[in-house]
Amino acid sequence: MRLARWVFTAAGIYGIAVLAPLLFVEAQVAAPARRLDHPEYFYGFLLVALACQVLFLVIARDPVRLRPAMIPCVLEKLPFGATAIFLWLHGRAATPVAGFAGIDIAWGLLFAVAYARTPKA
């Protein structure tokens, strides 16, 4: 249970620290295209991702009771990581994107370990 508390707290804090500043850099993100054609996707993605970080912090408070919620957390981390690395291998994503994808895969694996090591309620 200690592992789950540590992993989910660290992931939540890390995620908020990485994602929240992106809400203020739309112009820099859109720079190559001069503007975002669909800013609702950009902000929608960021706000949903931030909501997931809050979920991680909630799970950290009571990992035994919220153990079933750890499964969607693994699913939240692995698809982006796998997709971004796949795109990078095919020259369709920048190297920093692949680096962050690797971090997401690591969090997903830590979430799976925390799930396996957390006792059932």
N, C-alpha and C positions, 0 to 999 in steps of 0.2 A: 504494500500500500504506500510505503514511503517513496518508492520509485515512481509510482503513478502520480503522486502529488508533485514531486520534483519535475518530472517530464512535462506534465500538463501546465504547471505554473510557468516553467521556462519557455515552453512553446507559445503560450499566450502572450507573455511579455515580449518575446522576440517578434512575434507576428505583429503586434500592435506597433512596436518600434519601427518595423520595416514597412508596414502598409500605410499607417496614418499619414506620413509625410507625402505619399503619392497623391493624396487628395488635393495637394497644393501645387502640383507640378504638371498639370494638364498640358500647358503650352510646350514644355520641354519634351514630354512624351510624344506629343503630336508634331514636333518640329520637322521631321522628315516629310510629313504630308501637309504641313502648314496648319492643319486643323484636324480634329477628330470628326469624322462623319457621323458617328453615333456615340456622343459622350455619355448617353444613358448606359451603354454597355460598360464603359470605363468606370463610371461612378458606381453603377450597380454591382459590378464585380468586386470593387474595393470594399463597398459597404457590406456585402454578404461575407467576404473574406474576413473583415473586421468582426462581424457577428460570430464567426466561427472561433476567433481568438477569445472572445468573451466566453463562449461555450467551454473552451479549454480551461479557462480560469475557474469556471463553475465546477467542472469535473474535478479539478484539483482540490476543491473544498471537501468533496465527499466521493472519493473514487469507488468505494464499494457499492454505494447506492446507485451511482451513475455509471457503473461498469458497462451496461448495454450501449450507452451513448459513445463509448470508445470506438465501437465498430464503424459508425459513420465518420468518426474523426480520421481513422485510417483511410477510409475511402475518400475523404476530402484531400488528403495529402498525396497519395500515390498517383492518381490519374494525371495531375498537372506535371508532376515530376517525370513520369514516364513519357508523356507526350512531348514535353519540352526537350528532353534528351533525344528522343526520336527525331524531332525537327532539327535539332542542332547537328545530329549525325548526317542529316540530309542537306545541310547548308541553309536551312530555313529559319534558324534562330541564332542569335548572337551568343558568344561564349559566356558572358555574364548571366544570361538567362539559364544556360545549362548549369552554371554554378549554383544559382538559387534553386534550380530543380533538384540538384543533388541534396541540398539542404532539406527540401521538402520530403524527399524519399527517406532521408535519415530520420526526420521527425515521424514519418509514417511507420517506419520500422520500430522506433522507440515506443510509439503508441501501441503497436501490436504486442511488443514485449510487456508493456505495462498492463495491457488487457490480460495477457496470459498469466501474469504474476499477481494480479489483483484477485482476492478471494471473491467467490459469489456471495451475494447478499444473503 
